[in-house]
Amino acid sequence: MRGYIFIPKSISCTMCKHCGARPVIALVGRGEYVVKCPNSDSHYQTDAGLIDIEDWNRHNIMAIEEELEHASMIACYDSQLNYTLFLPV
């Protein structure tokens, strides 16, 4: 990890969505920096330029996949008793 600048814990940044590592800042050119994963260059890294932690955060948000739950119960409503029964399928 030679040549990397560690981002202080006081700065809020998301972990790499591929491996969970905290990002680092790397100098890539004359006055140009990237925020990148320290473990792999194939993981997301920001475009070269100013240090852009917000861009890193936007691209490393874990996508939450909503699982559709299939009904395993049937609701039966009794209008005389004003009562709903839930019965397993």
Legacy VTK file of the C-alpha trace (Angstrom):
# vtk DataFile Version 3.0
C-alpha trace
ASCII
DATASET POLYDATA
POINTS 89 float
0.000 0.000 0.000
2.886 2.296 -0.789
2.020 5.797 -1.924
-1.541 5.764 -0.609
-3.052 8.370 1.694
-5.366 6.921 4.318
-8.695 8.709 4.699
-9.191 9.730 8.348
-11.980 7.986 10.272
-13.549 11.416 10.906
-14.417 11.645 7.176
-17.531 9.688 6.300
-17.006 7.293 3.404
-18.600 4.005 2.459
-16.624 0.790 2.286
-15.891 -0.923 -1.025
-19.009 -2.795 -2.098
-16.905 -5.646 -3.506
-14.586 -6.425 -0.595
-15.543 -4.135 2.304
-12.223 -2.274 2.463
-12.025 1.386 3.462
-10.937 3.461 0.427
-7.620 5.241 0.100
-6.428 8.230 -1.923
-3.776 7.606 -4.577
-1.743 10.105 -6.571
-2.018 9.173 -10.270
-0.555 12.166 -12.041
0.692 15.646 -11.554
-1.769 16.969 -8.986
-4.423 14.358 -9.826
-5.827 11.928 -7.293
-8.243 9.002 -7.275
-10.242 7.521 -4.422
-9.897 3.761 -4.801
-10.059 0.400 -3.131
-6.666 -0.554 -1.676
-7.183 -4.251 -2.445
-7.819 -4.257 -6.188
-7.538 -1.868 -9.115
-10.475 -3.649 -10.751
-12.839 -2.334 -8.057
-14.393 1.094 -8.600
-12.152 4.148 -8.485
-13.053 7.781 -9.082
-11.929 9.708 -12.147
-8.515 11.324 -11.860
-8.650 14.881 -10.595
-9.586 16.402 -7.283
-10.285 14.092 -4.356
-13.970 13.157 -4.782
-15.200 11.120 -1.832
-18.846 11.895 -2.682
-18.452 10.152 -6.051
-16.922 7.147 -4.280
-19.868 7.060 -1.842
-22.446 7.238 -4.673
-20.878 4.298 -6.515
-20.380 2.074 -3.467
-23.889 1.973 -2.100
-25.071 -1.608 -1.753
-28.120 -2.235 -3.892
-30.879 -3.655 -1.750
-32.859 -6.230 -3.606
-36.356 -6.523 -2.313
-37.459 -10.087 -1.996
-41.050 -10.652 -2.846
-42.763 -12.715 -0.241
-45.411 -15.036 -1.513
-48.518 -15.302 0.572
-48.596 -18.480 2.578
-51.885 -17.625 4.260
-55.437 -16.926 3.190
-57.547 -14.269 4.888
-61.198 -15.115 5.509
-63.473 -12.298 6.656
-66.643 -13.016 8.654
-68.939 -10.016 8.216
-71.352 -11.102 10.952
-68.607 -11.309 13.575
-66.557 -8.501 11.978
-63.540 -10.773 12.282
-60.775 -11.810 9.899
-59.227 -15.272 10.110
-55.825 -16.031 8.627
-55.472 -19.637 7.561
-52.291 -21.327 6.295
-52.326 -22.479 2.688
LINES 1 90
89 0 1 2 3 4 5 6 7 8 9 10 11 12 13 14 15 16 17 18 19 20 21 22 23 24 25 26 27 28 29 30 31 32 33 34 35 36 37 38 39 40 41 42 43 44 45 46 47 48 49 50 51 52 53 54 55 56 57 58 59 60 61 62 63 64 65 66 67 68 69 70 71 72 73 74 75 76 77 78 79 80 81 82 83 84 85 86 87 88
